[in-house]
Amino acid sequence: MNAPIFPVFVAAGEALTDMIADPGQQRWSSQVGGSTWNVARAMARLAVPSAFAGAISTDVFGDQLWDASMAAGLDVRFVQREARSPLLAIVYRTDPPSYFFVGDDSADLHFDAARLPDGWRAHCKWAHFGGISLAREPLAGKLVALAASLKADGVNISYDPNFRALMDQRYDTTLQRMTALADVIKVSDEDLAGLFRTNDLENAFATLRGWNPGATYLYTRGAQGASLHIGDQAWHAASPRIAVVDSVGAGDASIAALAWSFLREPQRAPLDHLRFAVAGGAAACQSAGAAPPSLDAITALTQRA
């Protein structure tokens, strides 16, 4: 059977470059990344025809993201190249994580959904949004509009806010709007504390769910596992015991795994969907960097549950 002409999964948002300081050294290393871009790569690794829809620069940083997108098997027709500055995350300390973003009028802000390939929407089954792209105007407004339009077409929408420091009170409206639009919402304990500026996580989660009681919620708590919430029912799963190499990209892998499970194994019980999502996040922790886990790696960890 020939591969679909268009991807069935599209993640729209940011692809960026992390500039990471070497502790104790006057040296920096670069690493390609971006929350929504990571989710697209994770889905492609699971053999789902996938694309990242976003704009990157035409310089060496953009070239690295382009090459990595090609290597991941993403449909690069959805990647727009702009002769603008790159979006950089300056990680000047890793423990605790300390960073800021450099991206005034950068390429990502000039993404234009109207320039995506003709006919792609008819093939799209699932679209993912989140990350800092929804906290950066004018990109945020474009993405919210795209999400609303796809939702109206019957496309499944997932949303992972993935809290970062720039998501202050100005982000509140977008948080509520995207929560109301999404069918599946992934949120962590750290996200709730940052987004709601509170230590009362139970109340924060209740508030979030109140904005869209009909959505499915994946609530992750790191080493403490995760829970899946559908209506008034909830299921809990512990994290499998693994040797953690790097937790970067674990959240992105978990929402990708959940989306894969819903798309490819819709007959599964909710607890099995959850276990697969938790295993996806754990599998990502077994490799350095935001390395998307394989289906075999995820499946092996689900069998430990």
Salt bridges, closest charged atoms under 4 A:
ASP63 OD1 - ARG81 NH2 2.82
ASP75 OD2 - ARG77 NH2 2.68
GLU82 OE2 - ARG115 NH1 2.68
ASP105 OD2 - ARG84 NH1 2.84
ASP105 OD1 - HIS110 NE2 2.79
ASP108 OD2 - ARG136 NE 3.00
ASP153 OD2 - ARG121 NH2 2.76
ASP160 OD2 - LYS186 NZ 3.80
ASP168 OD2 - ARG170 NH2 2.74
ASP172 OD2 - ARG197 NH2 2.90
ASP183 OD1 - LYS151 NZ 2.74
ASP272 OD1 - ARG275 NH1 3.91
